[in-house]
Amino acid sequence: MVNPSLLSPRYRVLLAGVFSQLLCVGVARFAYTPLLPVMQQQTWLSDAQGGWLAALNYAGYMLGALVAASIHSIRLKDTLYRLTLLLAVLSTAGMALADSFWLWAGMRLVAGFSSSGAMLLASGLILHWLISHRQRGELGIHFAGVGLGILLAALAVEAMRRLAFDWQAQWWGFALLGVALLVPAWCWMPRPATPTEDGGGSGQRQAPPPSRTFMRLMLAAYFCAGYGYVISATFIVAIVEREPLLAGAGNWAFALVGLSAAPAVMLWDLVARRFGYLGALISAMVLQVVGIVLPALTDSLAGVLLSAVLYGGTFLGCVSLVLTMAGRLYPQSPARLMGRMTLAYGAAQIVAPALTGMLAEATGHYDTGLWLAGGFVALGAVLLVWLRRVDQTAQRLDAEAKVGQR
């Protein structure tokens, strides 16, 4: 592990967030994606049941978002963040205990709750620290941990597959990996210095709240983005492995998703500085539509790899841009608006995998689910174009992004 004394306080805080993403999202959440076809081959798990387990994961995430949105104490947020780190390890180990659907359902629910710690609580704690220390409130490095977590999950499953580990041994392997990731995620995140503050530095200017038009259109657009995101995030390995010409390439496609996602977040920060938050978000969603539907259009390796790059390079940028916007709108308590945004995103993620799993079981393929997901993301982009044209809050956020306020 890197000696923390060699790191600046800013990068130590950001790396704590990265390790929390590796644990709570990369291990607790995304290990399921490359392990889904393994579990289907070695147990009785069907397409529909796999979809329901994914839906329960996102139900847990929504529960975590509700809790994060309801907490006002920065000290309590910090305590809950550390609890989610422990839950991530325990829920990962719990998947290996038995081949029981109800056990797996409970563990996926808990894993989903734990992932809210890295996505929302850690984001809010990091923004709190950055803003109170008068540093740029961007989350690109923090969210790069999601892409690295996807890459880690894909490579770990591929390595354990080559060692002939069965599905249970692979879950135990991920649990041990989670223990190692927990240490820096816990130790490098500073405890809040002032318990009386609610996420911002003293004397912080209170930004005007977003308009009703902004909230309605933004929440609807983010719902659409959530529907599109979850299909590829959950089923991409299974989709690739079902193509006879691509068997064995699923984990590598998933690794490419993570490899594309890791630097993409910082690149979308740069795009936002040039074109504004809404301009960057619209561009990311349009590219994501292409990435989502490509596997339904072609079964070539080149098409699948391009899909992985486009999807990986955009979905995390969308999340980072939206949550950074939330932090700018409510600098004194960013987790509150992050929670509302995530509820919209998460609601779609409960419906989408269950519906897609049932469609796949009924039709024998995932094409219908992919087209439906692409259509939702396209609708979300249209809503954002409308929002950009009519709402002053969106115009102010875009102006702030271009100026690059500190």
VOZANU-724984 format. One record per atom (N, C-alpha, C): x, y negated, z; residue in one letter. Coordinates in steps of 0.2 Angstrom, whole numbers, padded with zeros to 4 digits, always signed. Each point is the difference from the previous one (the first is absolute). Example, Ala and Ser with C-alpha at 12.3 -4.5 7.8 and 13.67 -1.06 7.14 Angstrom:
REM residues 2
+0066+0028+0039a-0004-0006+0000a+0004-0006+0000a-0002-0005-0004s+0004-0006+0001s-0004-0005+0003s
REM end
This chain:
REM residues 406
+0004+0006+0000m-0004-0006+0000m+0004-0006+0000m-0002-0006-0003v+0004-0006+0000v+0000-0003+0007v+0006-0002+0002n+0001-0004+0006n-0004-0006+0000n-0005-0001+0004p-0004-0006+0000p+0003-0006+0001p+0006+0000+0004s+0004-0006+0001s+0003-0003-0006s+0000+0004-0006l+0003-0002-0006l-0005-0004-0004l-0006+0001+0002l-0006-0003-0004l-0002-0007+0003l-0002-0004-0004s-0003-0007+0002s-0007+0002+0003s-0002-0004+0005p-0007+0001+0003p-0005+0001-0005p+0000-0004-0006r-0005+0000-0005r+0000+0007-0003r+0005+0003-0002y+0000+0006-0003y-0001+0006+0004y+0002-0001+0007r-0002+0005+0005r-0007+0001+0000r-0004-0006+0001v-0007+0001+0000v-0003+0003-0006v+0002-0002-0006l-0002+0002-0006l+0001+0008-0001l+0006+0002+0002l+0002+0007+0000l-0004+0004+0005l-0002-0003+0005a-0005+0004+0005a-0006+0001-0004a-0003-0005-0004g-0006+0001-0004g+0001+0005-0005g+0006+0000-0003v+0001+0005-0005v+0000+0007+0003v+0003+0001+0005f+0000+0007+0003f-0007+0002+0003f-0004-0005+0002s-0007+0002+0002s-0004+0002-0006s+0002-0003-0006q-0004+0002-0006q+0003+0007-0002q+0006+0001+0000l+0003+0007-0001l-0004+0005+0004l-0001-0001+0006l-0003+0005+0005l-0007+0000-0001l-0004-0006+0001c-0007+0000+0000c-0003+0001-0007c+0003-0002-0005v-0003+0000-0007v+0004+0006-0004v+0006+0000+0000g+0004+0004-0004g-0001+0008+0002g+0001+0001+0007v-0001+0006+0003v-0007+0002+0002v-0003-0004+0004a-0007+0002+0003a-0005-0001-0006a+0000-0004-0004r-0005-0001-0006r+0002+0004-0006r+0006-0002-0003f+0002+0002-0007f+0003+0007+0000f+0002+0003+0005a+0002+0007+0000a-0006+0005-0003a-0006-0002+0001y-0006+0004-0002y+0000+0000-0007y+0002-0005-0004t-0001+0000-0007t+0004+0005-0004t+0007+0001+0001p+0003+0005-0003p-0001+0007+0004p-0002+0000+0006l-0002+0006+0003l-0007+0003-0002l-0004-0004-0003l-0007+0002-0001l+0000+0006-0005l+0004+0000-0006p+0000+0006-0004p+0003+0006+0003p+0005-0001+0005v+0003+0005+0003v-0005+0004+0005v-0004-0004+0003m-0005+0002+0005m-0006+0004-0004m-0001-0003-0006q-0005+0003-0004q+0002+0007-0002q+0006+0001-0002q+0003+0006-0002q+0000+0005+0005q+0002-0002+0006q+0002+0005+0005q-0006+0001+0006q-0005-0004-0001t-0006+0000+0005t-0006+0000-0005t-0006+0000+0004w-0006+0000-0003w-0003-0007-0002w+0004-0005+0000l-0002-0007-0001l-0002-0002-0007l-0006-0002-0001s-0003-0002-0006s+0001-0007-0002s-0001-0002-0007d+0000-0007-0002d-0005-0004+0005d-0006+0002+0001a-0004-0004+0003a+0002-0001+0008a+0002+0006+0003q+0003-0001+0007q+0006-0004+0000q+0004+0000-0005g+0006-0004+0000g-0002-0008-0001g-0005-0001-0003g-0003-0007-0001g-0003-0002+0007g-0003+0004+0003w-0003-0002+0006w+0005-0001+0006w+0006+0004+0000l+0005-0002+0004l+0003-0006-0001l+0001-0002-0006a+0002-0007-0002a-0004-0005+0002a-0007+0001-0001a-0005-0005+0002a+0000-0001+0008a+0001+0005+0004l+0001+0000+0007l+0006-0004+0002l+0005+0001-0004n+0007-0004+0002n-0002-0008-0001n-0004-0002-0005y-0001-0007-0001y-0006-0002+0005y-0004+0005+0002a-0004-0002+0006a+0003-0002+0006a+0006+0004+0001g+0004-0002+0006g+0003-0007-0001g+0003-0001-0006y+0003-0006-0002y-0005-0006+0001y-0006+0001-0002m-0005-0005+0001m-0002-0002+0008m+0000+0006+0004l-0001-0001+0007l+0006-0004+0003l+0006+0001-0003g+0006-0004+0003g-0001-0007-0002g-0002-0001-0006a-0001-0007-0003a-0005-0004+0005a-0006+0004+0002l-0005-0003+0004l+0004-0002+0007l+0004+0004+0002v+0003-0001+0007v+0005-0006-0001v+0004+0000-0005a+0005-0005-0001a-0004-0007-0001a-0006+0000-0003a-0003-0006-0002a-0004-0003+0007a-0001+0005+0005s-0003-0002+0006s+0004-0003+0005s+0007+0002+0000i+0005-0002+0005i+0002-0007-0001i+0000-0004+0005h+0003-0006+0000h+0007-0001+0004h+0001+0004+0005s+0006+0000+0004s+0006+0003-0004s+0005-0004-0001i+0006+0002-0004i+0004+0005+0004i-0001+0000+0007r+0003+0006+0004r-0003+0006-0002r-0007+0000+0000l-0004+0006-0001l+0001+0003-0007l+0001-0005-0005k+0002+0003-0007k+0007+0003+0000k+0004-0002+0004d+0007+0003+0000d-0001+0007+0004d-0004+0000+0005t-0001+0007+0003t-0003+0005-0004t-0005-0002-0004l-0004+0004-0004l+0005+0002-0006l+0004-0004-0003y+0005+0001-0005y+0004+0006+0002y+0003+0000+0006r+0004+0005+0003r-0004+0007+0001r-0006-0001+0002l-0004+0006+0000l-0001+0004-0007l-0001-0004-0005t-0001+0003-0006t+0006+0003-0003t+0006-0002+0002l+0006+0004-0002l+0000+0007+0003l-0002+0000+0007l-0001+0007+0003l-0005+0004-0004l-0006-0003-0001l-0005+0004-0003l+0002+0002-0007l+0004-0003-0004a+0002+0002-0006a+0004+0006+0000a+0005+0001+0005v+0004+0006+0001v-0005+0006+0002v-0004-0002+0005l-0005+0006+0003l-0005+0002-0006l-0002-0004-0004s-0005+0002-0005s+0003+0004-0005s+0007-0002-0002t+0003+0004-0005t+0002+0007+0003t+0002+0001+0006a+0001+0006+0003a-0006+0004+0000a-0006-0003+0002g-0006+0003+0000g-0002+0004-0006g+0002-0003-0006m-0002+0003-0006m+0003+0008-0001m+0005+0001+0004a+0003+0006-0001a-0002+0006+0005a-0005-0002+0005l-0002+0004+0005l-0004+0006-0002l-0004-0001-0005a-0005+0005-0003a-0003-0002-0006a-0002+0005-0004d-0004-0001-0006d-0007-0001+0001d-0002-0005+0004s-0007-0001+0002s-0002-0007-0003s-0006+0000-0004f-0002-0006-0003f-0001-0005+0005f-0003+0001+0006w-0002-0005+0005w+0006-0002+0003w+0005+0004+0001l+0006-0003+0003l+0003-0005-0005l+0001+0002-0006w+0003-0004-0005w-0004-0007+0000w-0007+0001+0000a-0004-0006+0000a+0001-0005+0005a+0001+0003+0006g+0002-0004+0006g+0007-0003-0001g+0004+0003-0002m+0007-0002-0001m+0001-0005-0005m-0004+0000-0006r+0000-0005-0005r-0003-0006+0003r-0006+0001+0004l-0003-0006+0003l+0005-0004+0004l+0004+0003+0004v+0005-0003+0005v+0005-0003-0004v+0003+0004-0005a+0005-0003-0005a-0002-0006-0003a-0006+0000-0002g-0003-0007-0003g+0000-0005+0005g-0002+0001+0006f+0000-0005+0005f+0007-0002+0001f+0005+0004+0000s+0007-0002+0001s+0003-0004-0005s-0002+0001-0006s+0002-0004-0006s-0002-0007+0000s-0005-0002+0004s-0002-0007+0001s+0005-0003+0004s+0004+0004+0004g+0005-0004+0004g+0006-0003-0004g+0002+0004-0005a+0005-0003-0004a-0003-0005-0005a-0006+0001-0003m-0002-0004-0005m-0003-0007+0003m-0003+0000+0006l-0003-0005+0002l+0003-0003+0006l+0001+0004+0005l+0003-0003+0007l+0007-0002-0001l+0004+0005-0003a+0007-0002-0002a+0000-0006-0004a-0004-0001-0005s+0000-0006-0005s-0002-0006+0004s-0005+0000+0005g-0001-0005+0004g+0005-0002+0005g+0003+0005+0003l+0006-0002+0005l+0006-0003-0004l+0001+0003-0006i+0006-0003-0004i-0002-0007-0002i-0006-0001-0003l-0001-0007-0002l+0000-0005+0006l-0003+0003+0006h+0000-0004+0006h+0008-0002+0002h+0004+0004-0001w+0007-0001+0002w+0003-0005-0005w-0001+0001-0007l+0003-0004-0005l-0003-0007+0001l-0006-0001+0000i-0003-0007+0001i+0002-0003+0006i+0000+0003+0006s+0002-0003+0006s+0008-0002+0000s+0004+0004-0004h+0007-0002-0001h+0001-0004-0006h-0005-0003-0003r+0000-0005-0006r+0004+0003-0006r-0002+0006-0001q+0003+0004-0006q-0006+0001-0005q+0002+0002-0006r-0004+0001-0006r-0005+0006+0002r-0006-0001+0000g-0005+0005+0002g-0002+0005-0006g+0005+0003-0002e-0001+0005-0006e+0001+0007+0003e-0004+0005-0003l+0000+0007+0003l+0003+0005-0006l+0004-0003-0005g+0002+0005-0005g+0005+0005+0003g+0005-0001+0004i+0004+0005+0003i-0004+0005+0004i-0004-0003+0004h-0004+0005+0004h-0004+0005-0004h-0004-0003-0005f-0004+0005-0004f+0004+0004-0005f+0007-0001-0001a+0004+0004-0004a+0001+0007+0004a-0002+0000+0006g+0001+0006+0004g-0006+0005-0002g-0005-0002-0003v-0005+0004-0003v+0002+0004-0006v+0003-0004-0004g+0003+0004-0006g+0006+0004+0002g+0004-0002+0004l+0005+0005+0003l-0003+0006+0003l-0005-0001+0004g-0004+0005+0003g-0002+0006-0005g-0003-0003-0005i-0003+0004-0006i+0006+0004-0003i+0005-0003-0001l+0006+0003-0003l+0003+0006+0005l+0000-0002+0006l+0003+0004+0006l-0005+0007+0000l-0006-0001+0000a-0005+0005+0000a+0001+0005-0006a+0000-0003-0006a+0001+0004-0006a+0006+0004+0000a+0006-0003+0002l+0006+0003+0000l+0001+0006+0005l-0003-0002+0006a+0000+0005+0006a-0004+0006-0002a-0006-0001-0003v-0004+0006-0003v+0004+0004-0005v+0003-0003-0005e+0004+0003-0005e+0006+0004+0003e+0003-0003+0005a+0006+0004+0003a-0003+0006+0004a-0005-0001+0004m-0003+0005+0004m-0003+0006-0005m-0002-0002-0005r-0003+0005-0005r+0006+0004-0003r+0006-0003-0001r+0005+0004-0003r+0003+0004+0006r-0001-0001+0006l+0002+0004+0006l-0005+0005+0001l-0005+0001-0004a-0006+0005+0001a-0004-0001+0007a+0000-0006+0002f-0004-0002+0006f-0008+0001-0002f-0004+0003+0004d-0007+0000-0001d-0003-0006+0003d-0006-0001-0001w-0004-0006+0001w+0001-0002+0008w+0000+0005+0004q+0001-0002+0007q+0007-0002+0002q+0005+0003-0003a+0007-0002+0002a+0001-0007-0003a-0003-0002-0006q+0001-0006-0002q-0003-0006+0004q-0006+0002+0003w-0003-0005+0005w+0004-0001+0006w+0003+0006+0002w+0005-0001+0006w+0006-0004-0002w+0002+0001-0006g+0006-0004-0002g-0001-0007+0000g-0006-0002-0002f-0002-0007+0000f-0001-0003+0007f-0002+0004+0005a-0001-0002+0007a+0007-0001+0003a+0005+0004-0002l+0007-0002+0003l+0002-0006-0004l-0001-0001-0006l+0002-0006-0003l-0003-0006+0003l-0006+0001+0002g-0004-0006+0003g+0003-0002+0007g+0002+0005+0003v+0004-0002+0007v+0006-0004-0001v+0004+0001-0005a+0006-0004-0002a-0002-0007-0002a-0006+0000-0004l-0002-0007-0002l-0003-0004+0005l-0003+0003+0005l-0003-0004+0006l+0005-0004+0004l+0006+0002+0000v+0005-0003+0005v+0001-0007-0003v+0002-0002-0006p+0001-0007-0002p-0006-0004-0001p-0006+0004-0002a-0006-0004+0000a-0002-0002+0007a+0001+0003+0005w-0001-0002+0007w+0005-0005+0003w+0006+0002-0001c+0005-0004+0003c+0002-0007-0003c-0001-0001-0007w+0002-0006-0003w-0006-0005-0001w-0006+0002+0002m-0005-0004+0000m+0000-0004+0007m+0001-0007+0000p+0000-0003+0006p-0006-0001+0004p+0000+0000+0006r-0006-0001+0004r-0002-0007+0000r-0006-0002-0001p-0002-0007+0000p+0002-0004+0006p+0003-0006-0002a+0003-0004+0006a-0005-0003+0004a-0006-0002-0003t-0005-0004+0003t-0007+0003+0000t-0002+0003+0006p-0006+0003+0000p-0006-0004-0001p+0000-0006+0001t-0006-0005-0001t-0001-0002-0007t+0004+0002-0005e-0001-0002-0007e-0004+0005-0003e-0003-0002-0006d-0004+0005-0004d+0003+0000-0007d+0006+0002+0000g+0003+0001-0007g+0004-0005-0003g+0000-0006+0003g+0003-0006-0003g+0004-0004+0005g+0005-0004-0003g+0004-0003+0005g-0004-0006+0003g+0003-0003+0006s-0004-0005+0003s+0001-0006-0005s-0006-0004+0000g+0000-0006-0004g-0001+0002-0007g-0001+0006-0002q-0001+0002-0007q-0007-0003-0003q+0001-0003-0006r-0006-0003-0003r-0005+0005-0001r-0006-0001+0002q-0006+0004-0002q-0002-0001-0007q+0000+0005-0004a-0002-0001-0007a-0007+0000+0000a-0003-0003-0005p-0008+0000-0001p-0002+0007-0002p-0006+0002+0003p-0002+0007-0002p-0002+0001-0007p+0001+0006-0003p-0002+0001-0007p-0008-0002-0001p-0001-0002-0006s-0007-0001-0002s-0004+0007+0000s-0007-0001+0000r-0004+0006-0001r+0001+0003-0007r+0000-0004-0005t+0002+0003-0007t+0006+0004+0000t+0005-0003+0003f+0007+0003+0000f-0001+0007+0003f-0003+0000+0006m-0001+0007+0004m-0004+0005-0004m-0005-0002-0003r-0005+0005-0003r+0004+0003-0006r+0002-0005-0004l+0004+0003-0006l+0006+0004+0001l+0004-0003+0005m+0006+0003+0002m-0001+0007+0003m-0005+0001+0004l-0002+0006+0003l-0002+0005-0005l-0004-0002-0005a-0003+0004-0005a+0006+0003-0005a+0004-0005-0001a+0006+0002-0005a+0005+0005+0004a+0001-0001+0006y+0004+0004+0004y-0003+0007+0001y-0007+0000+0000f-0003+0007+0000f+0001+0004-0006f+0000-0004-0006c+0001+0003-0006c+0008+0003-0001c+0004-0005+0003a+0007+0002+0000a+0001+0007+0004a-0003+0000+0006g+0000+0006+0004g-0002+0006-0003g-0005+0000-0004y-0003+0006-0004y+0005+0002-0005y+0003-0004-0003g+0005+0002-0005g+0006+0002+0003g+0003-0003+0005y+0006+0002+0003y-0001+0008+0003y-0005+0001+0003v+0000+0007+0004v+0000+0006-0005v-0003-0001-0006i+0000+0006-0004i+0007+0003-0002i+0004-0005-0002s+0007+0002-0002s+0004+0002+0006s-0001-0004+0005a+0004+0001+0006a-0002+0007+0003a-0006+0003+0000t-0002+0006+0002t+0001+0006-0004t-0001-0001-0007f-0001+0006-0004f+0006+0000-0006f+0005-0005+0000i+0004+0000-0006i+0004+0007+0000i+0002+0002+0005v+0004+0007+0000v-0004+0005-0003v-0006+0001+0003a-0005+0005-0002a-0002-0001-0008a+0000-0006-0002i-0002-0001-0007i+0005+0002-0004i+0007-0002+0001v+0005+0002-0004v+0001+0008+0000v+0000+0003+0006e+0001+0007+0001e-0005+0004-0004e-0006-0003-0002r-0005+0004-0003r+0001+0000-0008r+0004-0004-0002e+0002+0000-0007e+0005+0006-0002e-0001+0004-0004p+0004+0006-0001p+0007-0002-0002p+0001-0006-0004l+0006-0002-0003l+0004-0004+0006l-0003-0002+0005l+0003-0004+0005l+0001+0003+0007l-0002+0007+0000a+0001+0003+0007a+0007+0000+0002a+0000-0002+0007g+0007-0001+0003g+0002-0007+0000g-0003-0005-0004a+0002-0007+0000a-0004-0004+0005a-0005+0002+0003g-0004-0004+0005g+0003-0004+0005g+0005+0004+0004n+0004-0004+0005n+0004-0005-0003n+0003+0001-0006w+0004-0005-0003w-0004-0006-0002w-0006+0001-0003a-0004-0005-0002a-0002-0005+0007a-0001+0004+0005f-0002-0004+0006f+0007-0003+0003f+0005+0003-0001a+0007-0004+0002a+0001-0006-0004a-0002+0000-0006l+0001-0006-0005l-0005-0005+0002l-0006+0002+0003v-0005-0005+0002v+0003-0004+0006v+0003+0004+0005g+0004-0003+0005g+0006-0005-0002g+0004+0003-0004l+0005-0004-0003l-0002-0006-0003l-0005+0000-0004s-0003-0006-0003s-0003-0005+0005s-0003+0003+0005a-0003-0005+0005a+0005-0003+0005a+0005+0003+0002a+0005-0003+0005a+0002-0007-0002a+0003-0001-0006p+0002-0007-0002p-0006-0005-0003p-0005+0004-0002a-0006-0004-0003a-0003-0006+0005a+0000+0002+0006v-0003-0005+0005v+0004-0006+0000v+0006+0000+0000m+0004-0006+0000m+0000-0004-0007m-0001+0004-0005l-0001-0003-0007l-0006-0003-0001l-0006+0002+0003w-0006-0003+0000w+0000-0006+0004w+0004+0000+0006d+0001-0007+0003d+0003-0005-0004d+0005+0002-0004l+0003-0005-0005l-0006-0002-0005l-0004+0004-0003v-0005-0001-0005v-0005-0005+0004v-0001+0001+0006a-0005-0004+0003a+0003-0008+0001a+0006+0000+0001r+0003-0007+0001r-0001-0004-0007r+0000+0004-0005r+0000-0003-0007r-0007-0001-0002r-0004+0005+0001f-0007-0001-0003f-0006+0000+0005f+0002+0000+0007g-0005+0000+0005g-0002+0007+0002g-0003+0000+0006y-0002+0007+0003y-0005+0003-0005y-0005-0004-0002l-0006+0003-0004l+0003+0002-0007l+0004-0004-0003g+0003+0002-0006g+0004+0006+0000g+0004+0001+0005a+0004+0006+0001a-0005+0006+0001a-0005-0001+0004l-0004+0005+0002l-0004+0003-0006l-0003-0005-0004i-0003+0002-0006i+0004+0004-0005i+0006-0002-0001s+0005+0003-0004s+0001+0007+0002s+0001+0001+0007a+0002+0006+0003a-0006+0005-0001a-0006-0002+0000m-0006+0004+0000m-0001+0002-0008m+0001-0004-0004v+0000+0002-0007v+0005+0005-0002v+0006-0001+0002l+0005+0006-0001l-0002+0006+0003l-0003+0000+0006q-0002+0006+0004q-0005+0003-0004q-0005-0003-0003v-0005+0004-0004v+0003+0004-0005v+0005-0002-0004v+0004+0004-0005v+0003+0006+0004v+0003-0001+0005g+0003+0005+0004g-0004+0005+0002g-0006-0002+0002i-0005+0005+0003i-0003+0005-0006i-0002-0003-0005v-0003+0004-0005v+0004+0003-0005v+0007-0001+0000l+0004+0003-0005l+0000+0008+0001l+0000+0003+0006p+0000+0007+0000p-0007+0003-0003p-0005-0004-0001a-0006+0003-0003a+0000-0001-0007a+0005-0004-0003l+0001-0001-0007l+0005+0005-0003l+0005+0002+0004t+0006+0004-0003t+0002+0005+0005t+0002+0005-0002d+0004+0005+0005d+0007+0001-0002d+0003-0005-0003s+0007+0000-0001s+0004-0002+0006s+0006+0002+0000l+0004-0002+0006l+0002-0007+0000l+0001-0003-0006a+0001-0007+0000a-0006-0004+0002a-0006+0002-0002g-0006-0004+0002g-0001+0001+0008g+0002+0005+0003v-0001+0001+0007v+0005-0004+0004v+0006+0000-0003l+0005-0004+0004l-0001-0007-0001l-0003-0003-0006l-0001-0007-0001l-0006-0001+0005l-0005+0004+0001s-0005-0001+0005s+0002-0001+0007s+0005+0005+0002a+0003-0001+0006a+0003-0006+0001a+0004-0003-0005v+0004-0006+0001v-0005-0006+0001v-0005+0000-0005l-0005-0006+0000l-0004+0000+0007l-0002+0006+0002y-0004+0001+0006y+0004-0002+0006y+0006+0003+0001g+0004-0001+0005g+0003-0008+0001g+0000-0003-0006g+0003-0007-0001g-0005-0005+0002g-0007+0002+0001t-0005-0005+0001t-0004+0001+0006t-0002+0006+0002f-0005+0001+0005f+0003-0003+0007f+0006+0001+0001l+0003-0003+0006l+0001-0008+0000l+0001-0002-0006g+0000-0007-0001g-0007-0003+0002g-0005+0003-0002c-0007-0002+0001c-0001-0001+0008c+0002+0005+0003v-0001+0000+0008v+0004-0005+0003v+0007-0001-0002s+0004-0005+0003s-0002-0007-0002s-0003-0001-0006l-0002-0007-0001l-0006-0002+0004l-0005+0005+0000v-0006-0001+0004v+0001-0002+0007v+0004+0005+0003l+0002-0001+0007l+0004-0006+0002l+0004-0002-0005t+0004-0006+0001t-0005-0006-0001t-0004+0000-0004m-0005-0005-0001m-0004-0001+0007m-0002+0006+0003a-0003+0000+0006a+0004-0004+0006a+0006+0002+0000g+0005-0003+0004g+0000-0008+0000g+0000-0002-0007r+0000-0008-0001r-0007-0003+0002r-0005+0004-0001l-0007-0003+0002l-0001-0001+0007l+0003+0005+0004y-0001+0000+0007y+0007+0002+0004y+0005-0005-0001p+0006+0001+0003p+0001+0001+0007p-0005-0002+0004q+0000+0001+0007q-0003+0007+0002q-0003+0003-0004s-0003+0007+0001s-0001+0004-0006s+0006+0002-0004p-0001+0003-0006p-0004+0006+0000p+0001+0004+0005a-0003+0007+0000a-0008+0000+0000a-0003-0006+0002r-0007+0000+0000r-0003+0000-0008r+0003-0005-0004l-0002+0000-0007l+0003+0007-0004l+0006+0002+0002m+0002+0006-0003m-0004+0006+0002m-0003+0000+0006g-0005+0005+0001g-0006+0000-0004g-0003-0006-0001r-0006-0001-0004r+0002+0002-0008r+0005-0002-0002m+0002+0002-0007m+0001+0008+0000m+0003+0003+0005t+0002+0007+0000t-0007+0004+0000t-0005-0003+0004l-0006+0004+0000l-0003+0001-0007l+0000-0006-0004a-0002+0001-0007a+0004+0005-0004a+0006+0000+0001y+0005+0004-0004y-0002+0007+0003y+0000+0001+0006g-0001+0007+0003g-0007+0003-0001g-0005-0004-0001a-0007+0003-0001a+0000+0003-0007a+0004-0003-0005a+0000+0004-0006a+0004+0006+0000a+0005+0000+0005q+0004+0006+0000q-0003+0006+0004q-0005-0001+0003i-0004+0005+0003i-0005+0003-0005i-0003-0004-0004v-0004+0003-0005v+0003+0003-0006v+0006-0003-0002a+0003+0002-0007a+0003+0007+0000a+0004+0002+0005p+0003+0007+0000p-0005+0005+0001p-0005-0001+0004a-0006+0005+0001a-0003+0001-0007a-0002-0005-0003l-0004+0000-0007l+0005+0003-0005l+0006-0002+0000t+0004+0003-0005t+0002+0007+0000t+0000+0002+0007g+0001+0007+0001g-0006+0004-0002g-0006-0002+0001m-0006+0004-0002m+0000+0000-0008m+0001-0006-0003l+0000+0000-0007l+0005+0004-0003l+0006+0001+0003a+0005+0004-0003a-0002+0008+0001a-0003+0001+0005e-0002+0007+0002e-0006+0002-0005e-0004-0005-0002a-0006+0001-0005a+0003+0001-0007a+0005-0004-0002t+0002-0001-0007t+0006+0004-0001t+0004+0002+0005g+0007+0003-0001g+0005-0005-0002g-0001-0006+0000h+0005-0005-0001h-0001-0006+0003h+0005-0005+0000y-0001-0006+0004y-0001-0006-0005y-0001+0001-0006d-0001-0006-0005d-0005-0004+0002d-0006+0002+0002t-0006-0004+0001t+0002-0005+0006t+0003+0003+0005g+0002-0004+0006g+0005-0005-0002g+0005+0001-0004l+0005-0005-0002l-0004-0005-0004l-0004+0001-0005w-0004-0005-0003w-0004-0004+0004w-0003+0003+0005l-0004-0004+0005l+0004-0005+0004l+0006+0003+0002a+0005-0004+0004a+0002-0006-0004a+0002+0001-0006g+0002-0005-0005g-0005-0006-0001g-0006+0003+0000g-0005-0005-0001g-0001-0005+0006g+0000+0003+0006f+0000-0004+0006f+0005-0005+0000f+0006+0002-0001v+0006-0005+0000v-0001-0006-0005v-0002+0002-0006a-0002-0005-0005a-0005-0005+0002a-0005+0003+0003l-0005-0005+0003l+0003-0004+0005l+0004+0002+0005g+0003-0004+0005g+0004-0005-0003g+0004+0001-0006a+0004-0005-0003a-0005-0006-0003a-0006+0002-0003v-0005-0005-0002v-0002-0004+0006v-0001+0003+0005l-0003-0004+0006l+0006-0005+0002l+0006+0002+0000l+0005-0005+0002l+0001-0005-0005l-0001+0001-0006v+0000-0005-0005v-0005-0005+0001v-0006+0002+0002w-0006-0004+0002w+0002-0004+0006w+0003+0003+0005l+0002-0003+0006l+0005-0006-0001l+0004+0002-0004r+0006-0005-0001r-0003-0007-0004r-0006+0001-0003r-0002-0005-0004r-0005-0005+0004r-0003+0003+0005v-0005-0003+0004v+0001-0002+0007v+0006+0002+0003d+0000-0001+0007d+0007-0004+0002d-0001-0005+0004q+0005-0004+0002q+0005+0003+0005q-0002+0005+0004t+0004+0004+0004t+0006+0003-0004t-0003+0004-0005a+0005+0003-0005a+0005-0004-0003a-0003-0006-0002q+0005-0005-0003q+0005-0003+0005q-0002-0001+0006r+0005-0002+0005r+0005+0006+0002r-0002+0006+0000l+0005+0005+0001l+0005+0001-0006l-0003-0001-0006d+0005+0000-0006d+0005-0005+0001d-0003-0006+0002a+0005-0006+0000a+0005+0001+0005a-0002+0003+0006e+0005+0002+0005e+0005+0005-0002e-0002+0005-0004a+0005+0005-0002a+0005-0003-0005a-0002-0005-0004k+0004-0003-0005k+0005-0004+0003k-0002-0004+0005v+0004-0004+0004v+0005+0004+0004v-0002+0006+0003g+0005+0004+0004g+0001-0003+0006g-0006-0002+0004q+0001-0003+0006q+0003+0004+0005q+0004-0003+0005r+0003+0004+0005r-0003-0001+0007r
REM end
